[in-house]
């Protein structure tokens, strides 16, 4: 069996592992389910191990199959990149680019740019995963991730495209009915809108006292608790209270005067970087390079992310 024949078998195996179905794998690769089954059987014979546990209702990887699929994805991905890297530079970028980003970042910054990206590179296919977990780029098969904060890993390149900063804000409508708080302690007398984590606990509001002491206020008696910052902004604009929100959500409202920033001398803005991370690789596909450069350029122009 030639190496290219082996790659064909491995491609069938990877697709079956991803879809959990010979039928769906066959549809994705435009071959028959029988061909998928034969390819995987031949691969198992070649390796001398069983890769799937098959029943009439399910298809599950064996422990050997789970280990092999991780390595196989990396090898196949590297081969695809190497093939594209040696194409003539004048060729138009084409093919799939897999991106992972948190839901909020994806909705607010990435999805609005996809139309412009498609106009520039019509043959590039974007596979966008909106996910709040910290994905493993290599194991999960992503080309790049866009997220707040750097995952320390020497095998990854990190390029800063902006900063995420928090502001304590209220609407002018709310402040006409309620005196603006002059200290963090005075916030307890106000209607507060807080963001909650998955465990139900609120994200802390932190303040600086005497230029050295950092403390948080009690948020247990907040008027509203939400997991979504866009929903929080909606309530703030309705005049329902004070909230701690990302600057990128509120900067236009602050500029227009519909929102007011509060306690700027005390409130800690919790600045952290928004970065694009991608693996160090000997070969990076032209399409991936172009997509990375596109997002670097576009996101660095965003005034909500670049405000200093």
Backbone as CSV, one residue per row, in Angstrom:
resi,resn,N_x,N_y,N_z,CA_x,CA_y,CA_z,C_x,C_y,C_z
1,UNK,0.844,-1.198,0.000,0.000,0.000,0.000,0.883,1.253,0.000
2,UNK,0.601,2.206,-0.913,1.395,3.423,-0.986,1.014,4.375,0.142
3,UNK,1.887,5.367,0.371,1.613,6.358,1.410,0.367,7.170,1.087
4,UNK,0.138,7.435,-0.196,-1.055,8.185,-0.564,-2.322,7.365,-0.334
5,UNK,-2.244,6.047,-0.541,-3.382,5.189,-0.228,-3.667,5.217,1.270
6,UNK,-2.604,5.193,2.071,-2.780,5.261,3.521,-3.444,6.565,3.940
7,UNK,-3.066,7.657,3.306,-3.674,8.954,3.629,-5.166,8.954,3.307
8,UNK,-5.537,8.275,2.220,-6.957,8.171,1.871,-7.720,7.403,2.949
9,UNK,-7.121,6.329,3.451,-7.754,5.555,4.516,-7.867,6.383,5.794
10,UNK,-6.800,7.123,6.097,-6.793,7.953,7.308,-7.853,9.046,7.220
11,UNK,-8.021,9.618,6.026,-9.040,10.659,5.844,-10.437,10.100,6.124
12,UNK,-10.700,8.886,5.664,-11.995,8.246,5.940,-12.165,8.013,7.437
13,UNK,-11.108,7.570,8.078,-11.162,7.316,9.522,-11.443,8.604,10.296
14,UNK,-10.735,9.680,9.973,-10.914,10.946,10.687,-12.339,11.456,10.522
15,UNK,-12.847,11.394,9.312,-14.196,11.908,9.067,-15.247,11.068,9.789
16,UNK,-15.053,9.762,9.844,-15.980,8.899,10.581,-15.914,9.197,12.070
17,UNK,-14.712,9.458,12.577,-14.556,9.782,13.997,-15.227,11.112,14.322
18,UNK,-15.123,12.088,13.419,-15.707,13.412,13.646,-17.229,13.369,13.599
19,UNK,-17.774,12.590,12.666,-19.226,12.574,12.480,-19.918,11.506,13.319
20,UNK,-19.167,10.457,13.714,-19.772,9.351,14.447,-20.656,8.480,13.584
21,UNK,-20.438,8.549,12.269,-21.314,7.816,11.353,-20.589,7.560,10.038
22,UNK,-20.628,6.306,9.554,-20.075,5.998,8.243,-20.853,6.723,7.139
23,UNK,-22.174,6.812,7.314,-23.017,7.456,6.306,-22.684,8.937,6.169
24,UNK,-22.577,9.633,7.304,-22.259,11.068,7.257,-20.836,11.300,6.756
25,UNK,-19.921,10.420,7.140,-18.544,10.536,6.649,-18.511,10.371,5.130
26,UNK,-19.302,9.411,4.634,-19.358,9.177,3.188,-19.915,10.392,2.455
27,UNK,-20.956,11.017,3.018,-21.532,12.206,2.402,-20.519,13.340,2.356
28,UNK,-19.755,13.498,3.443,-18.762,14.582,3.516,-17.641,14.386,2.508
29,UNK,-17.285,13.131,2.244,-16.172,12.842,1.338,-16.633,12.473,-0.074
30,UNK,-17.949,12.484,-0.269,-18.534,12.182,-1.590,-18.168,10.789,-2.083
31,UNK,-18.218,9.813,-1.163,-18.044,8.412,-1.529,-19.165,7.622,-0.861
32,UNK,-19.170,6.312,-1.037,-20.249,5.502,-0.477,-19.912,5.065,0.950
33,UNK,-20.937,4.763,1.772,-20.683,4.219,3.108,-19.876,2.921,3.066
34,UNK,-20.106,2.130,2.025,-19.350,0.874,1.880,-17.872,1.162,1.689
35,UNK,-17.561,2.209,0.936,-16.155,2.580,0.720,-15.519,3.046,2.023
36,UNK,-16.282,3.804,2.820,-15.779,4.244,4.134,-15.473,3.031,5.001
37,UNK,-16.414,2.101,5.064,-16.234,0.901,5.874,-15.021,0.099,5.428
38,UNK,-14.863,-0.048,4.115,-13.723,-0.801,3.570,-12.405,-0.090,3.892
39,UNK,-12.384,1.242,3.745,-11.166,1.996,4.029,-10.737,1.844,5.485
40,UNK,-11.704,1.910,6.381,-11.378,1.802,7.803,-10.944,0.383,8.155
41,UNK,-11.602,-0.597,7.556,-11.188,-1.988,7.787,-9.751,-2.212,7.306
42,UNK,-9.421,-1.675,6.143,-8.054,-1.811,5.629,-7.045,-1.088,6.518
43,UNK,-7.463,0.058,7.056,-6.567,0.803,7.956,-6.333,0.012,9.245
44,UNK,-7.379,-0.577,9.770,-7.249,-1.388,10.981,-6.325,-2.575,10.751
45,UNK,-6.458,-3.216,9.581,-5.572,-4.338,9.249,-4.128,-3.876,9.137
46,UNK,-3.939,-2.706,8.530,-2.589,-2.174,8.359,-1.934,-1.848,9.693
47,UNK,-2.738,-1.304,10.626,-2.210,-0.904,11.932,-2.159,-2.077,12.915
48,UNK,-3.004,-3.063,12.677,-3.057,-4.196,13.591,-3.820,-3.916,14.862
49,UNK,-4.701,-2.911,14.831,-5.519,-2.563,16.001,-6.941,-2.270,15.549
50,UNK,-7.861,-2.356,16.494,-9.246,-2.017,16.230,-9.454,-0.549,16.573
51,UNK,-9.971,0.221,15.641,-10.116,1.659,15.847,-11.518,2.053,16.312
52,UNK,-12.524,1.263,15.941,-13.909,1.561,16.317,-14.557,0.347,16.974
53,UNK,-15.442,0.623,17.930,-16.390,-0.371,18.408,-17.692,-0.106,17.675
54,UNK,-18.134,-1.076,16.875,-19.304,-0.876,16.033,-20.479,-1.691,16.549
55,UNK,-21.653,-1.042,16.589,-22.913,-1.752,16.814,-23.877,-1.258,15.747
56,UNK,-25.077,-1.813,15.732,-26.056,-1.381,14.731,-26.525,0.049,14.998
57,UNK,-26.327,0.525,16.232,-26.837,1.851,16.586,-25.747,2.878,16.873
58,UNK,-24.538,2.437,17.081,-23.514,3.403,17.474,-22.153,3.063,16.884
59,UNK,-21.324,4.083,16.836,-19.959,3.956,16.345,-19.069,4.736,17.318
60,UNK,-18.246,4.028,18.071,-17.430,4.677,19.097,-15.962,4.301,18.931
61,UNK,-15.097,5.272,19.168,-13.666,5.024,19.078,-13.199,4.122,20.214
62,UNK,-12.291,3.226,19.908,-11.606,2.472,20.956,-10.545,3.386,21.566
63,UNK,-9.898,2.933,22.619,-8.835,3.749,23.218,-7.708,3.969,22.213
64,UNK,-7.393,2.931,21.425,-6.381,3.081,20.381,-6.845,4.058,19.297
65,UNK,-8.131,4.003,18.977,-8.684,4.912,17.974,-8.650,6.360,18.442
66,UNK,-8.958,6.581,19.725,-8.938,7.939,20.282,-7.532,8.520,20.249
67,UNK,-6.547,7.681,20.545,-5.162,8.144,20.519,-4.702,8.416,19.088
68,UNK,-5.094,7.535,18.175,-4.648,7.659,16.792,-5.268,8.862,16.087
69,UNK,-6.534,9.190,16.401,-7.202,10.271,15.687,-6.540,11.622,15.969
70,UNK,-6.040,11.806,17.183,-5.365,13.065,17.503,-4.108,13.251,16.668
71,UNK,-3.310,12.182,16.580,-2.081,12.252,15.792,-2.392,12.351,14.295
72,UNK,-3.404,11.621,13.858,-3.743,11.602,12.435,-4.211,12.976,11.962
73,UNK,-4.985,13.668,12.792,-5.457,15.006,12.425,-4.292,15.962,12.228
74,UNK,-3.323,15.872,13.126,-2.158,16.758,13.027,-1.366,16.490,11.752
75,UNK,-1.174,15.211,11.456,-0.403,14.842,10.260,-1.124,15.302,8.997
76,UNK,-2.425,15.051,8.926,-3.186,15.422,7.728,-3.224,16.936,7.566
77,UNK,-3.362,17.640,8.680,-3.405,19.102,8.633,-2.066,19.664,8.160
78,UNK,-0.981,19.102,8.666,0.346,19.554,8.272,0.595,19.294,6.789
79,UNK,0.112,18.159,6.300,0.271,17.837,4.885,-0.493,18.837,4.017
80,UNK,-1.719,19.179,4.430,-2.504,20.154,3.682,-1.788,21.498,3.628
81,UNK,-1.215,21.904,4.749,-0.516,23.189,4.799,0.749,23.156,3.943
82,UNK,1.470,22.043,4.018,2.699,21.934,3.226,2.387,21.980,1.741
83,UNK,1.289,21.324,1.344,0.896,21.311,-0.066,0.568,22.715,-0.547
84,UNK,-0.188,23.445,0.268,-0.577,24.796,-0.130,0.605,25.754,-0.088
85,UNK,1.535,25.519,0.848,2.667,26.432,1.012,3.571,26.457,-0.212
86,UNK,3.606,25.350,-0.955,4.497,25.290,-2.119,3.808,25.722,-3.418
87,UNK,2.521,26.077,-3.321,1.844,26.583,-4.513,2.390,27.976,-4.863
88,UNK,2.199,28.356,-6.083,2.688,29.662,-6.529,1.994,30.762,-5.739
89,UNK,2.762,31.776,-5.332,2.236,32.822,-4.466,1.113,33.616,-5.111
90,UNK,1.028,33.573,-6.402,-0.020,34.334,-7.078,-1.371,33.642,-7.003
91,UNK,-1.377,32.390,-6.591,-2.636,31.670,-6.490,-3.540,32.316,-5.443
92,UNK,-4.826,32.377,-5.741,-5.786,32.936,-4.800,-5.981,31.981,-3.625
93,UNK,-5.924,32.505,-2.372,-6.127,31.628,-1.210,-7.457,30.900,-1.299
94,UNK,-7.436,29.624,-0.968,-8.661,28.847,-1.010,-8.585,27.722,-0.004
95,UNK,-9.756,27.233,0.404,-9.818,26.143,1.368,-10.394,26.594,2.701
96,UNK,-10.471,25.659,3.629,-11.120,25.907,4.920,-10.131,26.454,5.948
97,UNK,-10.603,27.430,6.747,-9.855,27.935,7.901,-10.740,27.778,9.126
98,UNK,-10.245,27.018,10.098,-11.018,26.748,11.317,-10.615,27.733,12.409
99,UNK,-11.622,28.447,12.933,-11.397,29.485,13.937,-12.267,29.186,15.151
100,UNK,-11.689,29.371,16.338,-12.475,29.274,17.565,-12.387,30.603,18.309
101,UNK,-13.511,31.036,18.861,-13.547,32.278,19.625,-14.711,32.214,20.607
102,UNK,-14.622,32.907,21.743,-15.755,32.924,22.670,-17.002,33.505,22.016
103,UNK,-18.165,33.100,22.515,-19.439,33.520,21.928,-19.544,35.028,21.769
104,UNK,-19.237,35.747,22.832,-19.405,37.196,22.827,-18.481,37.862,21.811
105,UNK,-17.214,37.469,21.792,-16.263,38.031,20.840,-16.683,37.694,19.414
106,UNK,-17.131,36.474,19.215,-17.564,36.058,17.886,-18.745,36.860,17.375
107,UNK,-19.759,37.018,18.216,-20.963,37.741,17.802,-20.679,39.210,17.515
108,UNK,-19.874,39.841,18.376,-19.690,41.283,18.286,-18.611,41.710,17.297
109,UNK,-17.573,40.887,17.117,-16.426,41.338,16.335,-16.117,40.480,15.103
110,UNK,-16.265,39.155,15.224,-15.832,38.288,14.132,-16.911,38.130,13.065
111,UNK,-18.118,37.770,13.472,-19.200,37.571,12.503,-19.468,38.830,11.669
112,UNK,-19.461,40.046,12.253,-19.669,41.237,11.416,-18.605,41.458,10.343
113,UNK,-17.438,40.818,10.483,-16.362,40.981,9.504,-16.338,39.891,8.435
114,UNK,-17.149,38.845,8.608,-17.055,37.705,7.693,-17.475,38.050,6.272
115,UNK,-18.444,38.945,6.120,-18.853,39.346,4.773,-17.718,40.036,4.029
116,UNK,-17.024,40.925,4.736,-15.885,41.630,4.137,-14.755,40.655,3.812
117,UNK,-14.540,39.692,4.703,-13.518,38.675,4.458,-13.867,37.851,3.221
118,UNK,-15.138,37.499,3.089,-15.565,36.686,1.945,-15.423,37.443,0.636
119,UNK,-15.675,38.746,0.673,-15.494,39.556,-0.532,-14.021,39.573,-0.965
120,UNK,-13.132,39.613,0.030,-11.703,39.681,-0.268,-11.150,38.333,-0.706
121,UNK,-11.616,37.274,-0.054,-11.127,35.922,-0.356,-12.321,34.992,-0.580
122,UNK,-12.948,35.062,-1.745,-14.192,34.312,-1.978,-14.027,32.796,-1.944
123,UNK,-12.814,32.296,-2.124,-12.614,30.847,-2.135,-12.211,30.292,-0.772
124,UNK,-12.084,31.164,0.215,-11.768,30.715,1.570,-13.073,30.398,2.303
125,UNK,-13.127,29.241,2.928,-14.290,28.802,3.695,-13.958,28.931,5.180
126,UNK,-14.778,29.679,5.915,-14.552,29.872,7.344,-15.422,28.905,8.140
127,UNK,-14.774,28.113,8.978,-15.455,27.217,9.911,-15.285,27.842,11.296
128,UNK,-16.331,28.526,11.779,-16.251,29.310,13.016,-16.917,28.579,14.172
129,UNK,-16.151,28.348,15.225,-16.639,27.689,16.434,-16.786,28.737,17.530
130,UNK,-18.025,28.993,17.965,-18.267,29.913,19.075,-18.359,29.089,20.345
131,UNK,-17.361,29.239,21.188,-17.241,28.352,22.334,-16.485,29.058,23.448
132,UNK,-17.033,29.038,24.663,-16.405,29.754,25.774,-15.346,28.937,26.509
133,UNK,-15.115,27.698,26.093,-14.063,26.920,26.744,-12.719,27.229,26.089
134,UNK,-11.638,26.950,26.803,-10.300,27.126,26.246,-9.960,25.913,25.390
135,UNK,-10.054,26.074,24.087,-9.805,24.945,23.198,-8.307,24.689,23.080
136,UNK,-7.969,23.474,22.718,-6.591,23.104,22.412,-6.453,23.166,20.892
137,UNK,-5.723,24.159,20.404,-5.663,24.381,18.961,-5.223,23.152,18.194
138,UNK,-4.179,22.494,18.692,-3.618,21.359,17.963,-4.538,20.153,18.054
139,UNK,-4.919,19.768,19.263,-5.755,18.582,19.437,-7.132,18.746,18.808
140,UNK,-7.685,19.972,18.887,-9.026,20.208,18.352,-9.023,20.602,16.886
141,UNK,-7.827,20.731,16.299,-7.724,20.948,14.864,-8.071,22.342,14.381
142,UNK,-7.852,23.381,15.222,-8.129,24.753,14.793,-6.876,25.395,14.203
143,UNK,-7.099,26.302,13.268,-5.986,27.044,12.681,-5.606,28.240,13.539
144,UNK,-6.600,28.853,14.164,-6.333,30.003,15.029,-7.472,30.185,16.010
145,UNK,-7.180,30.903,17.082,-8.191,31.234,18.076,-8.070,32.716,18.377
146,UNK,-9.206,33.367,18.574,-9.248,34.784,18.929,-9.923,34.871,20.282
147,UNK,-9.208,35.370,21.295,-9.766,35.343,22.648,-9.112,36.393,23.538
148,UNK,-9.750,36.629,24.658,-9.209,37.553,25.637,-8.260,36.827,26.562
149,UNK,-7.045,37.368,26.714,-6.045,36.725,27.558,-5.244,35.706,26.782
150,UNK,-3.970,35.589,27.138,-3.057,34.682,26.432,-2.976,33.345,27.161
151,UNK,-3.144,32.262,26.437,-2.881,30.943,26.977,-1.381,30.685,26.849
152,UNK,-0.710,30.591,27.998,0.741,30.428,27.966,1.115,29.067,27.377
153,UNK,1.717,29.114,26.221,2.122,27.890,25.539,3.212,28.266,24.542
154,UNK,4.392,27.692,24.740,5.527,28.046,23.900,5.337,27.640,22.446
155,UNK,4.368,26.751,22.179,4.147,26.308,20.804,3.195,27.226,20.050
156,UNK,2.684,28.280,20.724,1.719,29.173,20.096,2.290,30.566,19.902
157,UNK,1.940,31.171,18.784,2.219,32.578,18.525,1.025,33.386,19.027
158,UNK,1.272,34.511,19.693,0.191,35.368,20.175,0.388,36.779,19.631
159,UNK,-0.627,37.306,18.950,-0.565,38.669,18.408,-1.714,39.492,18.985
160,UNK,-1.352,40.562,19.656,-2.355,41.424,20.269,-3.077,42.237,19.206
161,UNK,-4.418,42.263,19.306,-5.211,43.051,18.360,-6.057,44.106,19.066
162,UNK,-6.025,44.111,20.394,-6.805,45.099,21.127,-6.745,44.837,22.613
163,UNK,-7.456,45.660,23.361,-7.526,45.512,24.819,-8.990,45.473,25.236
164,UNK,-9.274,44.644,26.218,-10.616,44.566,26.781,-10.566,45.208,28.166
165,UNK,-11.395,46.215,28.365,-11.376,46.990,29.595,-12.803,47.170,30.085
166,UNK,-12.986,47.235,31.391,-14.317,47.360,31.976,-14.574,48.786,32.455
167,UNK,-15.822,49.210,32.338,-16.239,50.525,32.827,-17.498,50.375,33.670
168,UNK,-17.603,51.205,34.684,-18.804,51.266,35.509,-19.675,52.366,34.919
169,UNK,-20.874,52.027,34.453,-21.675,52.999,33.708,-23.126,53.015,34.171
170,UNK,-23.761,54.149,33.924,-25.197,54.308,34.125,-25.705,55.256,33.053
171,UNK,-27.000,55.218,32.780,-27.577,56.108,31.771,-27.867,57.469,32.396
172,UNK,-27.892,58.498,31.553,-28.255,59.829,32.035,-29.687,59.813,32.586
173,UNK,-30.519,58.973,31.993,-31.902,58.826,32.455,-31.936,58.337,33.905
174,UNK,-31.117,57.318,34.212,-31.065,56.789,35.585,-30.510,57.828,36.555
175,UNK,-29.471,58.547,36.131,-28.810,59.507,37.025,-29.658,60.756,37.267
176,UNK,-30.660,60.998,36.424,-31.587,62.100,36.697,-32.507,61.750,37.856
177,UNK,-32.776,60.454,38.022,-33.656,60.001,39.098,-32.883,59.665,40.368
178,UNK,-31.588,59.416,40.219,-30.769,58.976,41.350,-29.459,59.755,41.356
179,UNK,-29.042,60.212,42.515,-27.788,60.964,42.615,-26.616,60.070,42.263
180,UNK,-25.693,60.541,41.420,-24.529,59.719,41.067,-23.736,59.322,42.307
181,UNK,-23.318,58.059,42.414,-22.525,57.629,43.577,-21.164,58.328,43.582
182,UNK,-20.763,58.821,44.739,-19.470,59.495,44.864,-18.391,58.557,45.390
183,UNK,-18.786,57.442,45.989,-17.847,56.438,46.488,-18.377,55.057,46.141
184,UNK,-17.514,54.054,46.195,-17.947,52.684,45.917,-18.958,52.196,46.954
185,UNK,-18.819,52.679,48.205,-19.767,52.269,49.251,-21.191,52.740,48.936
186,UNK,-21.284,53.878,48.259,-22.601,54.425,47.924,-23.336,53.570,46.897
187,UNK,-22.611,52.682,46.203,-23.255,51.831,45.203,-24.312,50.912,45.818
188,UNK,-24.158,50.589,47.107,-25.121,49.707,47.763,-26.513,50.328,47.835
189,UNK,-26.592,51.638,47.643,-27.888,52.321,47.690,-28.520,52.409,46.295
190,UNK,-27.855,51.826,45.314,-28.323,51.921,43.936,-28.810,50.579,43.404
191,UNK,-29.523,50.664,42.286,-29.923,49.458,41.553,-28.729,48.984,40.730
192,UNK,-28.264,47.771,40.995,-27.076,47.248,40.329,-27.456,46.124,39.362
193,UNK,-26.784,46.101,38.246,-26.978,45.073,37.224,-25.663,44.320,37.095
194,UNK,-25.639,43.053,37.475,-24.375,42.321,37.535,-24.363,41.160,36.551
195,UNK,-23.155,40.792,36.176,-22.964,39.636,35.312,-22.603,38.433,36.164
196,UNK,-23.254,37.308,35.904,-22.992,36.104,36.683,-22.215,35.076,35.870
197,UNK,-21.418,34.308,36.575,-20.661,33.230,35.959,-21.548,31.993,35.828
198,UNK,-21.001,30.931,35.236,-21.772,29.696,35.058,-22.153,29.077,36.396
199,UNK,-21.346,29.334,37.434,-21.661,28.788,38.760,-22.655,29.652,39.526
200,UNK,-23.149,30.715,38.896,-24.152,31.568,39.522,-23.584,32.720,40.330
201,UNK,-22.282,32.739,40.536,-21.669,33.817,41.310,-21.394,35.019,40.413
202,UNK,-21.516,36.230,40.967,-21.300,37.422,40.128,-19.826,37.691,39.876
203,UNK,-19.541,38.281,38.714,-18.198,38.790,38.448,-17.944,39.958,39.393
204,UNK,-16.778,39.987,39.991,-16.472,40.992,41.012,-16.361,42.394,40.419
205,UNK,-16.764,43.370,41.238,-16.487,44.777,40.956,-15.369,45.180,41.913
206,UNK,-14.210,45.515,41.362,-13.063,45.781,42.231,-12.698,47.268,42.205
207,UNK,-12.223,47.717,43.368,-11.905,49.133,43.535,-10.557,49.284,44.243
208,UNK,-9.980,50.467,44.036,-8.682,50.772,44.632,-8.855,51.846,45.700
209,UNK,-8.289,51.571,46.876,-8.363,52.516,47.988,-6.954,52.941,48.404
210,UNK,-6.746,54.249,48.536,-5.447,54.787,48.967,-4.298,54.317,48.078
211,UNK,-4.589,54.077,46.784,-3.595,53.727,45.778,-2.886,52.389,46.023
212,UNK,-3.364,51.612,46.999,-2.670,50.344,47.273,-3.598,49.210,47.681
213,UNK,-4.735,49.522,48.275,-5.643,48.486,48.782,-6.724,48.190,47.746
214,UNK,-6.803,46.923,47.325,-7.821,46.499,46.367,-8.926,45.744,47.111
215,UNK,-10.170,46.111,46.850,-11.282,45.439,47.524,-12.469,45.318,46.567
216,UNK,-13.400,44.422,46.900,-14.614,44.216,46.117,-15.830,44.589,46.961
217,UNK,-16.885,45.014,46.299,-18.110,45.338,47.039,-19.072,44.157,46.997
218,UNK,-20.026,44.159,47.899,-21.022,43.096,48.002,-22.065,43.274,46.891
219,UNK,-22.226,42.252,46.058,-23.171,42.321,44.933,-24.357,41.371,45.114
220,UNK,-24.507,40.815,46.303,-25.554,39.812,46.532,-26.959,40.390,46.400
221,UNK,-27.090,41.685,46.600,-28.428,42.285,46.562,-28.661,43.083,45.285
222,UNK,-27.988,42.673,44.212,-28.171,43.346,42.924,-29.614,43.209,42.440
223,UNK,-30.075,44.195,41.696,-31.446,44.179,41.179,-31.619,43.209,40.016
224,UNK,-30.541,43.043,39.218,-30.589,42.148,38.067,-29.288,41.359,37.987
225,UNK,-29.414,40.087,37.638,-28.246,39.233,37.401,-28.422,38.568,36.046
226,UNK,-27.451,38.778,35.157,-27.512,38.219,33.811,-26.179,37.570,33.459
227,UNK,-26.233,36.634,32.516,-24.997,36.037,32.017,-24.528,36.700,30.734
228,UNK,-25.350,37.570,30.160,-25.069,38.155,28.844,-24.867,39.659,28.955
229,UNK,-23.720,40.158,28.472,-23.425,41.589,28.603,-24.300,42.448,27.697
230,UNK,-24.721,41.927,26.561,-25.595,42.712,25.689,-26.957,42.925,26.340
231,UNK,-27.432,41.914,27.067,-28.666,42.074,27.827,-28.494,43.086,28.947
232,UNK,-27.331,43.074,29.587,-27.048,44.061,30.640,-27.061,45.474,30.077
233,UNK,-26.426,45.663,28.905,-26.405,46.982,28.278,-27.816,47.458,27.979
234,UNK,-28.664,46.553,27.522,-30.050,46.902,27.224,-30.740,47.454,28.473
235,UNK,-30.529,46.796,29.607,-31.141,47.263,30.858,-30.578,48.612,31.287
236,UNK,-29.276,48.789,31.117,-28.661,50.075,31.472,-29.258,51.192,30.628
237,UNK,-29.402,50.966,29.329,-29.963,51.981,28.444,-31.429,52.267,28.748
238,UNK,-32.111,51.297,29.361,-33.484,51.520,29.804,-33.552,52.343,31.087
239,UNK,-32.383,52.604,31.681,-32.359,53.367,32.927,-32.635,52.529,34.151
240,UNK,-32.308,51.210,34.070,-32.634,50.300,35.161,-31.542,50.192,36.221
241,UNK,-30.377,50.805,36.007,-29.359,50.722,37.052,-27.952,50.926,36.537
242,UNK,-26.993,50.557,37.400,-25.561,50.703,37.134,-24.971,49.332,36.843
243,UNK,-24.078,49.277,35.863,-23.467,47.993,35.494,-21.989,48.187,35.185
244,UNK,-21.244,47.087,35.311,-19.847,47.026,34.889,-19.821,46.315,33.537
245,UNK,-19.427,47.071,32.503,-19.513,46.540,31.139,-18.214,46.775,30.374
246,UNK,-17.946,45.937,29.364,-16.749,46.141,28.544,-16.808,47.476,27.805
247,UNK,-15.661,48.115,27.706,-15.592,49.416,27.027,-16.054,49.307,25.576
248,UNK,-15.752,48.161,24.924,-16.132,48.035,23.514,-17.637,48.057,23.317
249,UNK,-18.401,47.755,24.364,-19.866,47.802,24.259,-20.417,49.194,24.496
250,UNK,-19.712,49.987,25.307,-20.300,51.248,25.770,-19.630,52.491,25.203
251,UNK,-18.516,52.349,24.474,-17.756,53.546,24.095,-18.550,54.510,23.224
252,UNK,-19.384,53.997,22.323,-20.193,54.887,21.481,-21.251,55.601,22.313
253,UNK,-21.835,54.908,23.269,-22.846,55.527,24.133,-22.206,56.581,25.039
254,UNK,-20.975,56.332,25.475,-20.259,57.338,26.271,-19.959,58.565,25.417
255,UNK,-19.556,58.327,24.176,-19.241,59.446,23.281,-20.484,60.277,22.982
256,UNK,-21.615,59.584,22.823,-22.866,60.278,22.507,-23.507,60.924,23.726
257,UNK,-23.064,60.535,24.933,-23.596,61.123,26.151,-24.816,60.429,26.714
258,UNK,-25.216,59.279,26.140,-26.363,58.554,26.687,-25.975,57.736,27.918
259,UNK,-24.673,57.420,28.038,-24.156,56.757,29.232,-23.068,57.622,29.855
260,UNK,-22.897,57.440,31.164,-21.883,58.175,31.923,-20.996,57.172,32.645
261,UNK,-19.690,57.401,32.593,-18.732,56.549,33.308,-18.625,57.024,34.752
262,UNK,-18.663,56.076,35.694,-18.705,56.407,37.121,-17.449,55.952,37.858
263,UNK,-17.082,56.681,38.892,-16.021,56.307,39.841,-14.727,55.895,39.134
264,UNK,-14.332,56.674,38.147,-13.163,56.306,37.349,-11.872,56.285,38.165
265,UNK,-11.789,57.097,39.217,-10.576,57.133,40.034,-10.452,55.918,40.950
266,UNK,-11.573,55.293,41.268,-11.569,54.147,42.183,-11.703,52.799,41.477
267,UNK,-12.537,52.772,40.455,-12.879,51.495,39.810,-11.689,50.937,39.046
268,UNK,-11.432,49.639,39.208,-10.346,48.959,38.502,-10.898,48.398,37.199
269,UNK,-10.305,48.820,36.094,-10.870,48.484,34.785,-10.547,47.075,34.302
270,UNK,-9.638,46.350,35.002,-9.344,44.946,34.697,-8.896,44.731,33.251
271,UNK,-8.020,45.586,32.747,-7.593,45.486,31.346,-6.879,44.162,31.049
272,UNK,-7.221,43.550,29.931,-6.450,42.409,29.432,-6.519,42.382,27.909
273,UNK,-5.573,41.688,27.318,-5.395,41.740,25.866,-6.371,40.827,25.132
274,UNK,-6.785,41.297,23.963,-7.467,40.435,22.996,-6.411,40.001,21.991
275,UNK,-6.245,38.710,21.820,-5.153,38.200,20.990,-5.657,37.199,19.954
276,UNK,-4.880,37.094,18.883,-5.023,35.996,17.926,-3.864,35.049,18.192
277,UNK,-4.176,33.798,18.470,-3.133,32.799,18.698,-3.233,31.695,17.662
278,UNK,-2.068,31.247,17.232,-1.995,30.157,16.256,-0.692,29.407,16.470
279,UNK,-0.631,28.161,16.050,0.550,27.335,16.353,1.787,27.768,15.564
280,UNK,2.952,27.601,16.218,4.211,27.655,15.475,4.230,26.435,14.562
281,UNK,4.401,26.660,13.285,4.450,25.521,12.363,5.500,25.788,11.303
282,UNK,6.072,24.700,10.824,7.036,24.837,9.731,6.337,25.358,8.483
283,UNK,5.101,24.907,8.295,4.320,25.354,7.158,3.007,25.936,7.662
284,UNK,2.688,27.148,7.209,1.380,27.727,7.493,0.730,28.007,6.157
285,UNK,-0.453,27.473,5.960,-1.138,27.615,4.674,-1.364,29.087,4.350
286,UNK,-1.278,29.401,3.053,-1.462,30.786,2.608,-2.818,31.322,3.045
287,UNK,-3.847,30.484,2.985,-5.183,30.941,3.354,-5.234,31.328,4.833
288,UNK,-4.525,30.572,5.679,-4.514,30.866,7.112,-3.765,32.170,7.373
289,UNK,-2.626,32.349,6.697,-1.864,33.593,6.835,-2.716,34.802,6.465
290,UNK,-3.431,34.682,5.343,-4.230,35.803,4.865,-5.365,36.120,5.831
291,UNK,-6.002,35.105,6.367,-7.107,35.315,7.300,-6.590,35.951,8.595
292,UNK,-5.443,35.488,9.076,-4.848,36.078,10.280,-4.563,37.559,10.066
293,UNK,-3.921,37.885,8.944,-3.574,39.279,8.664,-4.829,40.136,8.504
294,UNK,-5.867,39.555,7.927,-7.127,40.285,7.770,-7.690,40.684,9.133
295,UNK,-7.775,39.712,10.043,-8.348,40.012,11.360,-7.439,40.927,12.184
296,UNK,-6.118,40.779,12.050,-5.199,41.683,12.757,-5.468,43.127,12.320
297,UNK,-5.546,43.339,11.028,-5.753,44.694,10.508,-7.110,45.258,10.921
298,UNK,-8.157,44.456,10.765,-9.510,44.944,11.050,-9.725,45.197,12.541
299,UNK,-9.301,44.276,13.377,-9.551,44.410,14.814,-8.718,45.529,15.429
300,UNK,-7.523,45.760,14.894,-6.699,46.850,15.423,-7.272,48.222,15.078
301,UNK,-8.191,48.278,14.127,-8.851,49.540,13.786,-10.111,49.780,14.597
302,UNK,-10.523,48.789,15.383,-11.757,48.909,16.153,-11.529,49.818,17.361
303,UNK,-12.245,50.929,17.426,-12.028,51.916,18.480,-12.473,51.417,19.851
304,UNK,-13.363,50.454,19.860,-13.790,49.896,21.140,-12.747,48.991,21.763
305,UNK,-11.820,48.499,20.928,-10.764,47.610,21.415,-9.416,48.314,21.508
306,UNK,-9.290,49.453,20.851,-8.023,50.192,20.832,-8.318,51.646,21.179
307,UNK,-8.244,51.946,22.447,-8.734,53.222,22.956,-7.666,54.066,23.629
308,UNK,-6.427,53.563,23.711,-5.384,54.332,24.391,-4.699,55.302,23.422
